Structures are given as C-alpha cells and as structure tokens.
C-alpha cells in the first residue's frame, strides 16, 4: 500500500469511527426524546380528558339527583322471595281487571327466572270481558306502578262470526295473556 493510499484509508476509518461514535451518542438520545414526547403527549391527553370530566361533574351530579328523585325502585316488584313478588303482581292484575270491567277466570304464576341482576316473574291470566274492557285493562297494565309488561296476548271471540249484537251491547271476548314484572333479588 502506498503512503497516500494508507492516509486515505486512515482518514476514511477515522470518519467512519467518528460517525459510529456520534451515532452511538445521538441515536439513543433521539430515541429517548421520541419516547418522552409520546409519553408527554399521552399524559397531556389524559389530563385534558380528566379536566373535561371534572368540569362536567356538576351537571352529572344534577342528573344523578334527578334520577334519584324519580325513585327508580318503584318500577320493580317487591323484593324478597319470588312467591311474594308474584303475589304482588297477581294482586295488581286482579285489581286492574276488576276495576276495568273484566271478569277473572283464572290466574297462575309459573316459575320465576333470574335474568342477570333481575328476577323476571310472569303471571298467566285468563279473563273475559268486552273489547272496551280489554282496552282499559291494557292501559292500566301499561301505566301501573310497579311496571308490568304484556308478553303475549290472545283474544278469542265467544260468538259466531255472523253474530249481530244489539246496539250498545258488546259481546264478551276470551283473553289470555302473560304479564311479566321484574324484581331486584336480594335488595330492599
């Protein structure tokens, strides 16, 4: 190797060594800087979210108080044993049917089933009455406290298809319905 060529090789090796040393120092610094920039941006975003959440606390508190004032528990049947809750639903149905012109034929409460946090109680009701009485009974069920829901409804006429009723005298129809209500088991 000639002296000029060996000087060039040495200069190139010196430049490469300097670049490697600079890269060893600068690259980790750059990576740390990028890591902390991401962490800082993430924490700034979290702080903004927390500040927005804390700013809406007054509104959320007012809304919570409004919901508590509505007494959401009154929409549920009495808690306790399933038989007590079913008895409450049966008594509510009996009073609605009698108050609205229906004639109760039979009522029974099949087995209650737990539905997550709630216990669903179903009452099978068979009754007769005019179609107007049925309308009043369904309206009473819909507006009742505790809330009751008609799950199935069958209405059958008890007269032949060609029957002509006297004016002002509606024939009775036979009705069978499953009415459900919900109770919160284990709370009072």
C-alpha positions as CSV (number, residue, x, y, z in Angstrom):
1,X,0.0,0.0,0.0
2,X,1.3,3.4,-0.8
3,X,1.6,6.0,1.9
4,X,-1.0,8.2,0.2
5,X,-3.5,5.4,0.0
6,X,-2.9,4.4,3.6
7,X,-3.6,8.0,4.6
8,X,-6.8,8.0,2.7
9,X,-7.9,4.7,4.3
10,X,-6.9,6.0,7.8
11,X,-9.0,9.2,7.1
12,X,-11.9,7.2,6.0
13,X,-11.7,4.9,9.0
14,X,-11.4,8.0,11.2
15,X,-14.6,9.5,9.7
16,X,-16.4,6.1,10.0
17,X,-15.3,5.8,13.6
18,X,-16.4,9.4,14.3
19,X,-19.8,8.7,12.7
20,X,-20.2,5.5,14.7
21,X,-19.4,7.4,18.0
22,X,-21.8,10.2,17.0
23,X,-24.5,7.6,16.1
24,X,-23.9,5.8,19.4
25,X,-24.5,9.0,21.3
26,X,-27.2,10.7,19.1
27,X,-29.4,7.7,18.3
28,X,-30.2,6.8,21.9
29,X,-30.8,10.5,22.7
30,X,-33.1,10.7,19.7
31,X,-35.0,7.5,20.8
32,X,-35.3,8.7,24.4
33,X,-36.6,12.1,23.1
34,X,-39.2,10.4,20.9
35,X,-40.3,8.1,23.8
36,X,-40.7,11.0,26.2
37,X,-42.5,13.1,23.6
38,X,-45.1,10.3,23.1
39,X,-45.4,9.8,26.9
40,X,-45.9,13.6,27.4
41,X,-48.5,13.8,24.6
42,X,-50.4,10.8,26.1
43,X,-50.4,12.3,29.6
44,X,-51.5,15.7,28.2
45,X,-54.4,13.9,26.5
46,X,-55.3,12.2,29.8
47,X,-55.1,15.4,31.7
48,X,-57.4,17.1,29.2
49,X,-59.9,14.2,29.5
50,X,-59.8,14.4,33.3
51,X,-60.3,18.1,33.2
52,X,-63.3,17.8,30.9
53,X,-64.7,15.0,33.2
54,X,-64.2,17.1,36.3
55,X,-65.7,20.1,34.6
56,X,-68.9,18.1,33.9
57,X,-69.2,16.9,37.5
58,X,-71.8,19.5,38.5
59,X,-74.0,18.5,35.5
60,X,-73.6,14.8,36.2
61,X,-74.4,15.3,39.9
62,X,-77.6,17.2,39.0
63,X,-78.7,14.5,36.6
64,X,-78.0,11.8,39.2
65,X,-80.1,13.6,41.7
66,X,-82.9,14.0,39.1
67,X,-82.8,10.2,38.5
68,X,-82.8,9.5,42.3
69,X,-85.8,11.8,42.6
70,X,-87.7,9.6,40.2
71,X,-87.4,6.7,42.6
72,X,-86.5,4.0,40.1
73,X,-87.2,1.2,42.6
74,X,-90.9,1.9,42.4
75,X,-90.9,0.3,38.9
76,X,-89.9,-3.0,40.4
77,X,-92.0,-5.6,42.2
78,X,-91.4,-6.2,45.9
79,X,-88.1,-7.8,46.7
80,X,-87.7,-11.0,48.7
81,X,-89.0,-14.4,47.8
82,X,-90.2,-15.0,44.3
83,X,-93.6,-16.0,45.7
84,X,-94.1,-12.6,47.4
85,X,-93.2,-10.8,44.2
86,X,-95.5,-13.0,42.1
87,X,-98.3,-12.4,44.7
88,X,-97.9,-8.6,44.3
89,X,-98.1,-9.0,40.5
90,X,-101.2,-11.2,40.8
91,X,-102.9,-8.7,43.2
92,X,-102.1,-5.8,40.9
93,X,-103.6,-7.7,37.9
94,X,-106.7,-8.8,39.9
95,X,-107.4,-5.2,41.0
96,X,-106.9,-3.9,37.4
97,X,-109.2,-6.5,35.9
98,X,-112.0,-5.9,38.4
99,X,-111.7,-2.1,38.3
100,X,-111.9,-2.0,34.5
101,X,-114.9,-4.3,33.8
102,X,-113.2,-7.6,33.2
103,X,-114.1,-11.0,34.7
104,X,-111.2,-13.0,36.0
105,X,-111.3,-16.7,35.1
106,X,-108.0,-18.0,36.4
107,X,-104.6,-16.7,37.2
108,X,-101.4,-18.6,37.9
109,X,-97.7,-17.7,38.4
110,X,-95.3,-20.1,36.6
111,X,-91.7,-20.4,37.8
112,X,-89.7,-17.1,38.1
113,X,-86.5,-16.9,36.2
114,X,-83.4,-14.9,37.1
115,X,-82.4,-12.6,34.3
116,X,-79.0,-11.2,35.2
117,X,-79.3,-8.7,38.0
118,X,-83.1,-9.1,37.9
119,X,-85.7,-11.7,38.6
120,X,-88.5,-11.9,36.0
121,X,-91.9,-13.0,37.3
122,X,-94.6,-14.0,34.9
123,X,-98.3,-14.3,35.7
124,X,-100.6,-16.2,33.3
125,X,-104.0,-14.5,33.3
126,X,-107.3,-15.7,31.7
127,X,-110.3,-13.4,31.7
128,X,-113.3,-12.4,29.8
129,X,-114.9,-9.0,29.1
130,X,-115.8,-6.7,26.3
131,X,-113.2,-5.3,23.9
132,X,-113.5,-1.9,25.6
133,X,-112.7,-3.5,29.0
134,X,-109.7,-5.2,27.4
135,X,-108.5,-1.7,26.2
136,X,-108.9,-0.3,29.7
137,X,-107.1,-3.2,31.3
138,X,-104.2,-3.0,28.8
139,X,-103.9,0.7,29.5
140,X,-104.0,0.1,33.3
141,X,-101.2,-2.5,32.9
142,X,-99.1,-0.1,30.8
143,X,-99.4,2.7,33.4
144,X,-99.1,0.6,36.5
145,X,-96.5,1.0,39.2
146,X,-94.7,-1.3,39.5
147,X,-94.1,-1.7,35.8
148,X,-95.8,-4.7,34.2
149,X,-95.3,-5.9,30.7
150,X,-97.7,-7.9,28.5
151,X,-95.5,-10.6,26.8
152,X,-98.2,-12.5,24.9
153,X,-101.9,-11.8,24.4
154,X,-104.6,-14.0,22.8
155,X,-108.1,-12.7,22.2
156,X,-110.8,-15.0,21.1
157,X,-114.4,-14.2,20.3
158,X,-117.0,-16.3,22.0
159,X,-119.7,-15.7,19.5
160,X,-120.1,-16.9,15.9
161,X,-118.7,-14.9,13.0
162,X,-122.2,-13.8,11.8
163,X,-123.4,-12.6,15.2
164,X,-125.0,-9.2,15.2
165,X,-125.0,-7.7,18.7
166,X,-127.8,-5.4,19.9
167,X,-126.8,-1.7,19.8
168,X,-124.9,-0.7,22.9
169,X,-124.3,-4.4,23.9
170,X,-120.9,-5.7,23.1
171,X,-120.2,-9.4,23.3
172,X,-117.6,-10.7,25.7
173,X,-114.3,-12.0,24.4
174,X,-112.0,-14.5,26.0
175,X,-108.5,-13.2,26.7
176,X,-105.4,-15.0,27.8
177,X,-102.2,-13.1,28.5
178,X,-98.8,-13.5,30.1
179,X,-97.8,-10.4,32.1
180,X,-94.3,-10.0,33.5
181,X,-92.7,-7.8,36.1
182,X,-89.2,-7.6,37.4
183,X,-87.8,-7.6,40.9
184,X,-84.3,-7.0,42.2
185,X,-83.5,-10.1,44.2
186,X,-81.6,-9.7,47.5
187,X,-82.0,-5.9,48.0
188,X,-84.6,-3.9,49.9
